[in-house]
Amino acid sequence: MVELNHNCVNVNSDTLVKGDHGVLLAVHVLKSGSSGSKCELRNGTGASDPVEVTAFGEDVQDVDEIHRRFESGIFADITGNAEYLIIFK
């Protein structure tokens, strides 16, 4: 039943995904972007916080089973024009 606790957010620009501690579960590239498109997921609430996970958005793909704990928030720092679905709890 833990899958009922999942949340998701669709992003294509810099966004605060979660403001406090959480667990990143998966990143899905919904729409591929240009060369160099990427989503850096940072442990904090801003673009200057440390990068924990990077998902490249040049191709449609699913990055599952991440299970990475973020202590200070989850911030999505987007480069390029790809579209991502971020799943967390």
N, C-alpha and C positions, 0 to 999 in steps of 0.2 A: 503493500500500500504506500510505500514512500514515494512512488512516482506521482501521487496526488499532490505532493508538496512542491512540485516543480513550477517555476515561473519562466516566462520567455519574453524577450523584447526584440523587436525588429529594428535594426539600426543601419543607417547609411552615412552618418556623420558623428562627430565626437559626442558621446552621451554618457551620463552617469547612469549605469545599469542598476546598481544597488548601493545605497549610502552607508551601509554598515557591513559587518562580517557576513560572508556567504560562501557557497561552494559552487564553482563553475563546473558544469556537467558536460556541455557540448557547445560547439559552434558550427553552424551550417551556413555555407555560402549559397544564398538563394539566387543571386544574380551576379554573374562574373563581371569583373571590372577590367580596366586597362592594366597594362604592364606596371608592376610595382604596387598594385592595390593590396592593402593589408589591414588587419584589425589587430592592434596591440591591446591586450587586456591588462590593465595596470592595477596593482594592489593599492588602492586609495581612491580619492575623489577628484583627481585632476591629472592633466597631461604631463606633469613633472614627476609623478610617482613611479616606482619601479615596475618594469614590464615583467609579467609572470608567464604569459602565453601569447604567441603570435599565430594568427591564422591568415594565410595568404589567399587573396580573393581573385586571382587571375583565372581560376576555373571553378565551376560549381563543384562543391565537395562537402562531405560531412566529416567533422572531427568529433568523434564520440568518445565516451568513457574517459573524460579528462579528470574529474573528481579532484580539482585543485582548490584548496581552501584559500580564501582571501580574507585577511584579518581586518583591513581598513576600508573596505568598499571595493566595488568593481567598476572601473572606468574604461570605456571603450574608446580608444584613440584611433580614428579611422584615417587612412591615407588612400586616396583614389576614389573610384566611383562604384565599388562593389556594394552589395547589400547582404547583410548578415542576420542570422537568427541566433541569439545567444540564449542558452538554456541554463538556468541556475536554480539554486534553492538556498 
